[in-house]
């Protein structure tokens, strides 16, 4: 079960995404503004596994502010930015700043909520791989420290 935060100022989108992700067994929190989302990101004891945010809410750069808050809290944050008004410049900027993905809400012939569920699963798997990699690095560093201690003790 992943812990997910969904941030969008459209109640219908917020509810639909929450229902779809909860149906998949996730624990879903919501925020209806960038300010509320940032407050939840900062206040949670454990970081969220995935954050899904609208790009433009009360501020056209709300998604970028959410990205900044997420990475300030957790270097391994997985953030999916969604928008009703996609453009290449926004998508490139979000990806450059570390977004996991950028999803347009109104793609013809695409079930956006199903797409978000798939992208969320992929983001959770990426987060788990990153955590395993860090764990392996830490174990290797501790093992090397022990080898160095033994070597220094014998010198």
N, C-alpha and C positions, 0 to 999 in steps of 0.2 A: 504494500500500500504506500503510495507516494503522497507527500504533503504538497498541495498545490495552492497557489494564490492566483486568483483571476481578478483583473482590474479593468473595468470598463464602465463608462458613464451611461450606457444604454442598458436599462434594466432587463429588457427582453434578451439581449445577448448574454448578459451576466447570468441570468437564470438558465438559459439553454446550455451554456458551456458548463455551468456548475452541475446540472442534472446529468449531462452526458459523461462527464469525468467521474462523478460520484457513482454512476451506474457501473463503471469499470472498476470500482473498488477503491477509489482514491479518496483521501480526506481533502475537501475543497473549502477554502476560505475565499471570501470575496471582498472587494472594495469598489466603491462607485466613483472614486476620484483618484487622481494621481497623489494628492496629499494624503488621503486615507491609506492608499496602497503603500506609500513610503513609510508611513507611521507603522503599519503592520510589519513591513520588512524589518524595520529597526527594532520593534518591540518583541518579536518572537524569540523565545529562548533558543530554539533550534532553527536554522535557516530553512526556508522552503526548498523542496527538491526542484520544483519548477515554478516559474512565474510567467503567467500569460497576461499581457497587457495590450490595451488599445494604444495606438500611436498618438492619436489626437483626441484629447478630451477637452478639459477646460483650457488647455494650452496646446498648441500644435506640436510642441516638443515634449509632451508628457511622457511618451514612450522612451525618449532618450534620458529623461530624468529618472525614470524607473530603472533603466539599465544601470545608470550611475549608482543609484541607491543599492541595487542588488549586488553589484560587484564590490561596492564599498563594504558591504556586510559579509560577503562570501565570494571568494575568488572562484569558486566552482559553481557559481550560480548558472542555472540554465534558464534563459529568458526567451520566450516566444513573443514576438511583436505581431499584433494583428491590426489591420486597418481596412476601412471601407474605401479609402482614397489612396490606393497604392501608387507609388511612383518609384522609378529606378533610383533616384537620388536618396530618398528615404531608406529604401531597402539596403543600398550600399552602405549608408552611414550606420544603420543599425548593425549590420553584419561586421563592419569595421570595428564597432565598439563592443563586439563580443556576443551579440544575440545568437541564440541557437538557430533560430529560423525567423522568417518574415512571411506572414500569411495574409492574403487578401480575403476579406469576408465575403465579397460578392462575386466570386468567380463563377461564370456560367457553367452549369453541369457538375459543380463540385459541392459536396456536402461539407460545408466548412466545419461543422461540429465533429464530424467523423475524422476529417483531416487533422483537426486539433487533437483529437484523441490519439491518433497515430503519432503525430509529432511529439506529443507529451510522453508517450511510451518510449520513443527514441531518445528524448532528452533525459529521461530517468535512467535509461541504460547507459548513456554517455556519462552521466554523473557517477553512476556506480563504477564504471571502468576507471574514471579519473580517481575516485576514492581508493580503489584497489591499487592503482599505480602509486599513489602517494604512500599507502601502507607498505608496499613492497620496497619503496625507496627508504622509508624509515627503518624497516627491518634490516635492509642491507647496510645502512649507516651504523646501526647499533652493532651489527655483526662485525663490521670493520673496526669499530671502536674497541671491541673485545680483543680482536686480533692485535691491534696496536698496543693495547694495555699489556697483553701477554708478551709481546715483542719487547716492549719497554721494560717490563719487570725482569726479563731475562738478560737485559743488557748491562 
